Amino acid sequence: MEKWLTMSMADLGRGIAAGEIDPIDLTEKYLSAIKAHPFGTRIYARLTEERARAEAKAASERAKAGLRRGPLDGVPVSWKDLFDTAGTATEAGSALLKDRVPDSDAWVLQNATQSGLVCLGKTHMSELAFSGLGLNPVTETPPCVNDHAAVAGGSSSGAAASVAFALAPCGIGSDTGGSVRIPAAWNDLVGLKTTATRIPLTGVVPLCEKFDTIGPLCRTVEDAALMLAALEGGQAADLKGVSAKGLRLAILDTIAPDDVRDAPKAAFDSAIARLKAAGATIEHIEAPEVAEVMPLSPILFTSEAYGTWKEVIDAAPDKMFPEILARFRSGAGHAAADYVAAWQAIDAARSKWATRVAGYDAVLLPSAPILPPDAERLMTDSDYYISENLLSLRNTRIGNLLGLPAITLPTDTPSCGILFMGAAFEEEKLLRVAAAAEKVLSST
């Protein structure tokens, strides 16, 4: 049973289908592991034990009757604490939402439940999802699996840690500027950011709804494909027969390689060399439109975030971590005309980008330019906090601004990922490319 804690979702599902794993025993194993783990309460905000046991019992009965609802029926999963869970507090890592208890599940949680997934509980996160670091002195700061003194990455910090520390086979997170991909990269996981608007946000506590997306943090690309299907209530991408040979990939040379530190750079270069050796054609591209839109980030993100939360924040600003409060309030300084102009520039850039990369299967860049920063220093050095937070999200934010799906894969260097960006709404193609790359990158 111990090996169950480190198996992929797909393998757990196959074990259930074969009668080798009972969902009841599997769920109890995870619940026990969470409660016994020294970081359990730093990772999970709260467990949903009664719900998990009821869902596991139903999954067990379906499996015995040969009536499983899909490949993940009976597999447990953790949920970032911004997905509404009926009857269970959903606080988005903020004292502003303390004791907020929704009446119904988020749309994606409803779909996952219909697919037979078991809800283990809610994971800690950056306050109101507005940080790429995962530091949250208001609630808890989950640790990075590779350096327990470092942050796990945000804002889906607990989602990543739940998988990395073998306390869930998958964590569901959200990504507005990198909040799935950064914690996935820093904890050596697969993290999928979906195209904005592809998955409805009903029942998800918002940050910037024009950029907010939902995605899984898991162990394999196969798991990401299966989980995307479960979240949508659809069919998983067909990953059979994938190969890196013949892939046409591009390395983005605009913005993305700037100030990348030694370990992430070496990991990226090594991954590129292996993909080339496996038969992928890889070219370098410049994209001036990326340089044009990156300076618009403060206008777009902070204006919408503060516009969404202004009344709640201004009613009790003392309840917030000062760094997060300052970031929200920076949105008050932008004119409406500048916000409109920024969106017009974004639309033009997205059109230019689509034309530029039409001949490539994916565009590659380092997932993060930096390694996970030290949590204690982030608490005591404001300049360090600001610089590391902005740099952590720099590369991932490119995909959000351009409206793209993206997936980060582990390299052979701890806390260093390689990011693949695809075409808008073509997650299935991107997952096939990632599955082919995974074969190459995980074979050494």
N, C-alpha and C positions, 0 to 999 in steps of 0.2 A: 504493500500500500504506500510505502514511502516514496516510491518512484512516481506515483501518480502526481505528486506535487510539482514535478519538473517536466511532465509530459505536455505535448502540444494539445490544444483543444481538439484538433482533428483526431489525434491518436486516442484521446480520452473518449471521443464519440465512437470511434471504431471499437474500442474496448467495451463500451456499453452495448453496442450493437451485437457484439460477439458473445455477450453474456459473461464477460470476464470482469466487468466493473459494474457494481450496483450504484446508481446515482445517490442513494441514501448514504452508503458508506463513503462515497467520494465527497459528498457535501460535509459530512461529519469530520472527515479527515482535514478538509480545509478550515472549517470552523475551529477545530481544535488547534490547528497550526497557527491560526491568527491569534487566538487567545493566549497561546503559550509563547509566542515570539516576543523578544524584548522590544522590538519596534512596532508591535501590532497596533498599539494605540497612537503611534505617530504616523501610521499609514492609513488606518481606517478611522473615520470620524464616528461611525456607528455601524454595528452589524444589524442585519435583518434576519435574525435566526429563525423566528417563527415562520416567516415567509419562505426562507430557503428550505427549511425542512418539509414544508407542505409541497413546494414545487418539486423537490427531490423525490418525495413519495409518489407524486403523480407521474413523474418521469419514469420511476422504477416500474410502476404498474403498466405504463404504456410499453416499456421495453419488453416486459414479460409476456405481454399480449401481442407483440409484434406490430404495434401501432405507433412507433416512434414518429415524431413530427418532422424530423430532419436530422442531418448529420451531427448537430450539436445538442440534440435533445438530452437533457440531464447533465449538461456540462455547466459548472458554476462560472460566474463572472462578477467582477467588481464594477461599481459605477461611481464616477466622479460626482462630488456632492453639489452639482448644479442640475442634475437630472431629477425632475420631480418623481417622488416615490410616494404613492398614496399611503397616508397614515404614518409616514416616517419623515422626520425633520429633513429638510433640504435647505441648507444655509449658505451654500456657495463660499465657504471659507470666511464668512464675514459676521462680525457681531451685529451688524446692521440687520441681518436676517435671522438672528437667533430665535429658535423655537418656531420658525416658519414651517408649517406642516401642510403640504398640498393635499387636495382631495382625490387627485387622480394621478396616474403614472404618465410620464412623458411618452410621446408618440413612439419613440424608438424603444423604450422599455416595454411598452405594450407589445410591440412586434417581437422583441426578443423573448418575452414571456410566451407568446403564441408559438414561437419556435422551440419552446421547451427549455430555454436557458434558465439557470437557477441564480437568483439574485442574492449574493453573499452580503452586500452592504455597500456603504457609501465611503469614498476615499477622500482624504484631505486634499486641499488644492490652494493655489495662490488666491489671495483675497479678491473676490469678484472676478477672478480669472485674468487680472491685469498685471501679469508679470511672467517673464520667461524663466525666472530663477527657481521658483518653488519655495521661497522663503516666506513663512507666514507666522510671525510672533503672536498673532491674534488667536490662532487655533493651534496648529502644529506644523512643524517643518519636517517632512519625510526625508530620510537620508538617501544619498546616492549609494548604489550597491557596490561601487568600486572604491568609494572613499566616504566612510560614515560621518566624517566631519564636514563634508561638502553637501551642497543642496542637490536635490534630485532632478532639478529642472521643472519649469512650470509652463502653463499653470496646472497641467494634469500630473502633478508630482506624486500624489498617492496612487494614482492609476498605474504609473510606471513602477513605483516601488512595490505595489501589491504583486506584480508579476515577477519582477526581478528578485524579490526575496521569497519567491515560491509560496505566496499567500493568495494567489488567484492565477488561473491559466490565461486570463485576459482581463484588461481593464478598459472600460469605455471612457474616453476623454473628449474634450472639445479643443478646437484649434482656431484661433483668431489671427495670430501672428506667428505661430510656431508651437502652440501649447500641447500638441500631441507629439510632434517630431523632436523637439528638444529633450523632453524627459525620456522619450524612447531611445534617442541617440546616446544620451549620457548613461543610460542603464542597459545598453547593449540589446535593445529590443527592436522589433519591427513596429513602425508607427505609420499609420495611413491617415493623411489629411484628404478629405473628400472635397469636391468642388462645391463652392457656396451655392446654396439653394437646392442641391441635389437631394439632401435629406431634410425633411421638415424639422423645424426647431420647436415645435409645439411642446410645451412643458419643460423647456430648457431655460434656466436663468440666463438672461442675455448679458453680453458685454457690448459688442458692436454687431448687430444682427446682419448688416450688409457683408460682414466678413466671417461671422461665426460659422463654424463647421463642426461636424461630429465624426469621430473615427476611433478605431481600436488600437490599443497598444498590446502587442502579443509576441509570441516566440517565432512564428513562421509566417511567410507570405500566404501559405495555404490558410492559416488561421484568419489572417486579415480578410481574405476573400470570402471565407465562410461567414465571418462576423458581419461584414458589410451586407451580405445577403440577408442575414437574420435581422439586422437593424432596419432594413428596408422592407422586409417581407417579400424578397425576390429570390432570384436564382444566382448562385455563385458563379464567378468567372471560371471558365474551363482552363485549367493550368496544365493539362496534359501535353506532352511533347514539346515543352519549351526548351530553347537552347540559346546560348549567348552568341553562337556562330551566326553571322549575318545581321546581327543587330546594328543599327546605325545610331550612334549616340553622339551628343555634343557636350563639350565642357564649356560652361559659361565663364567667360573671362572678364565680364563687366561686373564690378563690385564684389562678386562672390569670393575671389581669391585674396582680396585685400585684407591685410592684418590677420591672416589665419596663422595661428600659433603652430609651433613645431610639430607637436604630436598629431593634431588633426590634419595638418598638411601632409605629413609622412604617411598617415593612414590612407588618405585620399589617393595619393600618388601610387601607393602599393595596390589599392583596389583597382585603379585604372589600368595598371600594368597587367594585372591578372585577367581583367576583362578583355584587354587586347590580345593576350596570349590565348584566350578561349575563342577568339575569332570575331570579336566585335570590332566594328570600324568606329573609331572615335576621333572626332574633329573638334577644334577650338572655334568658338564663335564670340563675337562682340555684339552687344545689344544696347545701343545708346538709349533706347526707350526705358531700360531698367534704371539707368543713371538719372533719367528725367523724372521718374515717378518716386524714387526712394525718398527724396526730400519732402514729399507730400504726406508721408506717414503720420507726422504729428497732427496735421490738420484733420486727416481722415479718421484716424483711430481715436484720438483724445476728444475731438468734437462730438463724435457719436456716443462715446462712452460716458462723457459728462452730461450730455443731453439726456441720456437714458437714466442716469442715476442722480442727477443734480438735487432734486427735492429730498430724496432719501439721505444722501450724503450730508447736505447742508443742515438737516434736522439733527444730526448727531455726529459731527466730524471727529470728535474726540474718541470715537469707537474704532477708528481706522488706524492702521499702521501709517505713520507719517509719509513714508516714501510712496505708498500707493495713493494716499490722499492727494499728495502733490501732483502725481501723474494724472489723476482724474481732473483735478482743478486746472491743469494746464490747458484743458480743452475750452475753457471759458474765454481764452484770448483770441480765438480765431473768428474772423468775419464770415457771415453766411455766404457772401459773394466768393470768398476764397475757397470755401468748402465746395460750392457748386463748380467752380473752375477746376478744382482738384479732381473731381469725379469726371469731368469732361476729359481731362488729361489722361486719367486712368483708362477710360473707354478707348481713346485713341491709341494708347500704348498697347492695350490688349490686342487690338487689331493688327498693329505692326508686328507684335511678337508672334501671333498665330501664323502670319505669312512667313516670318523669318525661320521658324522651326518646323514648318510643315513636313519637311523631308526626313525628320529625325523620329526615332522611336521614343526617345526621352532625352532630357537635358540634365546634366550631372553637375553637382557642386558639393562641397563639404557641408554636412548637415549643420554643424556649428563651428564657428571660428575658434572657439575656446573650449577648455575643459571645465568641469563643474567647479564653481568658485567655493571658497571656504565660507561656511555659514556664519561663523562668529565675526569674521572680518566684514561681511556684508552688513551686519547689524551695527557695527561701530564706525564704518567709513562710508559716508554718504556718497562721496565722489566715486568710490569703487563700486558701490551698489548701482549707481546710474550708468556708469560706463560698461560694466559687465552685463547689466540687464539689456541695454541697447545692442551690444555686440552679440549677445547670445542669440537674439532673435533676428539679427541682420539678414542672414542668408535665407532662413525660412520665410521671412516676411515677403520676399520676392514672389513666392508662389501665391501668397494671399493677395497681394496687390494685382497680380496678373490674372487672378481668378482660376488658378490651376489646381488639379489634384497632385499630390506629391506623396512619396513614401520614402522613409529612411530605413536603411538596412545596416546591421552591425558590420564592422570591418574586423580585422584581427587585432585591433588596438582597443583596449578598454575605453569606453566613453567617447569613442570616435565613430560617427556614422557617415555614410555616403547617401546623398539625397538624389532621388530621381523625380523629376517633374514631367508630367505628361500633358496631354491636351485636355481642355475643359470638357468635363462630363465623360471622359474616356477612361474611367477607372479600371474597367476590365482589361483594356489593352495595357495600361500601366502595370497592373498586377501580373500580367504574363511576362512583361519585361523584367519586373522585379523578381519573379520566380526563377527566370533564367539566370539573372545575376546572382541570386541567392545560392544556386547550385555551385557557382564558381567561387563565391566569397566564403562559403561555409565549408569548402572542401580542403582548406589548408589549416 
